[in-house]
Amino acid sequence: MVGANLKSETMKLMEKRSGIEAEMNAIIEQLCLPGGPGLSGNLVDSEGFPRADIDIPFIRAQRNRLAELKNDHQGITEKINVNVQVLHSAKLTSTPKESGVETNQNASVVSVGASVSLQNLALRDSQGANEVDIISGVPFAMVDEIADASPAAEDGLQLGDQIVKFGNVKAGDNLLQRLASESQVNQGHPIPVTIMRQGALFNLSVTPRTWQGRGLLGCHFRIM
């Protein structure tokens, strides 16, 4: 069956994407070690000379590899989204009934696009015997800096976490401004956050609040 083959292909793509995300997270963790240059920090000192405390060729290679992985991740995600849309369209055109109940009512399907952040998709085959749950998470930002003892750190965010959903912020334009606004509006109140870490999705809550450091969260987001 075409549908079964397409679902199998989609699952393989998701496994490949998870491997890419794991490699990306490993590179990010390495680049962001204490004393390291981070994802975009200077490789020269204040006088313009190459920093002697870091391996500059290695760091450049890691940054280039990270950029390649990001492009691969985007391409695979777009393929997954196209496959899901095809599967969903095929499901909507066929609505077999069992005992007067349409089987497609049991499927939780949300249309997806390349810029959508989190979609929970449950696709069933025509026999209803095997269910494939496909979670397509498209992160839009990454935690590239986080302070010790900050609200973000205490509430569970970690360096390298990829933000899939932050309160009402999912994707789109002016993301940094919207993230800041979401934190300010919800100061003192928990914000539900969905993150991708080591290729897996996690739900947690972060409460913006004043502390001894800067900002209400004590972390920095880099738009992906």
C-alpha positions in Angstrom: 0.0 0.0 0.0 1.2 3.5 -0.9 0.0 4.8 2.5 1.9 2.2 4.4 5.1 2.8 2.4 4.8 6.5 2.9 4.3 6.1 6.7 7.3 3.8 6.8 9.4 6.4 4.9 8.2 9.2 7.2 9.3 7.2 10.3 12.7 6.6 8.8 13.0 10.3 8.0 12.1 11.1 11.7 14.8 8.6 12.9 17.4 10.3 10.6 16.3 13.7 11.9 16.7 12.6 15.5 20.2 11.5 14.7 21.0 14.9 13.2 19.5 16.6 16.3 21.7 14.5 18.6 24.8 15.4 16.7 23.8 19.1 16.7 23.3 19.1 20.4 26.7 17.4 21.0 28.4 20.1 18.9 26.5 22.9 20.7 27.4 21.4 24.1 31.1 21.2 23.1 31.3 24.8 21.7 29.5 26.2 24.8 31.8 24.6 27.4 33.0 27.1 30.0 35.6 29.3 28.5 34.6 28.3 25.0 33.6 30.7 22.2 30.0 29.5 22.0 28.2 29.4 18.7 29.2 32.8 17.4 31.8 34.2 19.9 35.0 35.9 18.7 38.0 33.7 17.9 40.3 36.6 18.4 41.3 38.5 21.5 40.8 42.2 22.3 43.9 43.1 20.4 42.8 41.2 17.3 45.1 38.2 17.6 43.9 34.6 17.4 43.0 33.3 20.8 45.6 31.0 22.2 43.3 29.2 24.6 41.1 27.5 22.0 41.6 25.3 19.0 40.4 27.7 16.2 40.5 25.3 13.2 38.5 22.7 15.2 35.9 25.3 16.3 35.5 26.6 12.7 35.0 23.0 11.5 32.4 22.4 14.2 30.6 25.6 13.3 30.6 24.6 9.6 29.3 21.2 10.5 26.6 22.7 12.6 25.5 24.8 9.7 25.4 21.8 7.4 23.3 19.8 9.9 20.9 22.7 10.3 20.3 22.7 6.5 19.9 18.9 6.5 17.4 19.2 9.4 15.3 21.7 7.6 15.2 19.7 4.4 14.2 16.5 6.2 11.6 18.4 8.2 10.0 19.7 5.0 9.9 16.2 3.6 8.2 14.9 6.7 5.7 17.7 6.6 4.9 17.0 2.9 4.4 13.3 3.6 2.2 14.0 6.6 0.0 16.3 4.5 -0.3 13.6 1.8 -1.2 11.0 4.4 -3.8 13.3 6.0 -5.4 14.1 2.6 -5.6 10.4 1.8 -7.2 9.8 5.1 -9.8 12.5 4.7 -10.9 11.2 1.3 -11.5 7.8 2.8 -13.9 7.6 5.8 -14.8 3.9 6.4 -17.2 3.3 9.3 -17.1 0.7 11.9 -20.3 0.2 14.0 -21.5 3.6 12.8 -18.4 5.4 14.0 -15.9 6.9 11.6 -12.4 5.7 12.2 -10.8 8.9 11.3 -12.4 10.5 14.3 -9.8 8.7 16.3 -6.9 10.4 14.5 -5.5 13.6 15.9 -4.2 15.4 12.9 -2.9 19.0 12.5 -1.9 20.5 9.2 1.8 21.2 9.1 4.2 23.6 7.2 7.9 24.3 7.1 7.5 27.1 9.6 5.1 25.4 12.1 6.6 24.7 15.4 4.8 21.7 17.0 2.3 19.3 15.4 1.0 16.2 17.1 -0.1 13.7 14.5 -1.7 10.3 15.0 -2.2 8.5 11.7 -4.1 5.2 11.4 -4.0 2.8 8.5 -7.2 1.7 6.7 -7.6 -1.4 8.9 -7.2 0.5 12.1 -5.0 -2.2 13.5 -1.7 -0.3 13.6 -1.3 3.2 14.8 1.7 5.4 14.0 2.2 8.5 16.1 4.3 11.1 14.3 5.5 14.1 16.3 6.8 16.7 14.0 8.7 19.3 16.1 10.1 22.2 14.2 12.2 24.3 16.7 12.4 28.0 16.0 14.9 29.0 18.7 17.7 27.6 20.7 19.1 28.3 24.2 22.6 29.4 23.5 23.4 31.1 26.8 22.0 30.3 30.3 23.2 31.6 33.6 23.6 29.5 36.7 20.9 29.9 39.3 18.7 31.8 36.8 15.0 31.2 36.6 15.5 29.4 33.3 18.1 27.0 34.8 16.1 26.4 38.0 13.0 25.6 36.0 14.7 23.0 33.8 16.0 24.7 30.7 19.4 23.6 29.5 22.0 24.9 27.1 21.3 23.7 23.6 17.6 23.1 24.2 15.6 23.8 21.1 12.4 25.8 21.6 9.4 24.3 19.8 6.7 26.3 21.7 7.1 29.0 24.3 3.7 29.9 25.8 1.7 31.4 22.8 4.9 31.8 20.7 5.3 29.1 18.1 6.9 30.5 15.0 6.6 33.4 12.6 8.1 36.9 12.5 9.6 39.1 15.3 10.3 36.0 17.4 12.8 37.7 19.8 10.3 40.5 20.5 7.5 38.1 20.9 9.5 35.9 23.3 10.4 38.9 25.4 6.8 40.1 25.4 5.6 36.7 26.5 8.0 36.7 29.4 7.0 40.2 30.5 3.3 39.6 30.3 3.6 36.4 32.3 6.0 37.6 34.9 5.4 35.5 38.1 3.3 33.0 36.2 4.4 29.7 34.7 4.7 29.5 30.9 4.3 26.1 29.3 7.3 25.4 27.1 7.9 22.5 24.7 11.5 21.8 23.9 13.5 19.4 21.9 16.5 17.8 23.7 18.6 15.0 22.4 16.1 14.3 19.7 13.1 14.0 22.1 10.3 16.4 22.9 9.8 17.5 26.5 7.2 19.7 28.2 8.1 21.9 31.1 7.1 25.2 32.6 9.3 28.3 33.1 8.3 31.2 35.4 9.8 34.6 34.4 10.8 36.4 37.6 13.2 38.9 39.0 16.5 37.4 40.3 20.0 38.7 41.0 21.0 38.6 37.4 19.8 40.2 34.2 16.3 39.7 32.6 13.4 37.7 33.8 14.8 34.3 32.6 18.5 34.6 32.7 19.0 33.0 29.3 19.4 33.9 25.7 17.5 32.6 22.7 19.1 32.3 19.2 16.5 32.2 16.4 17.1 29.2 14.2 
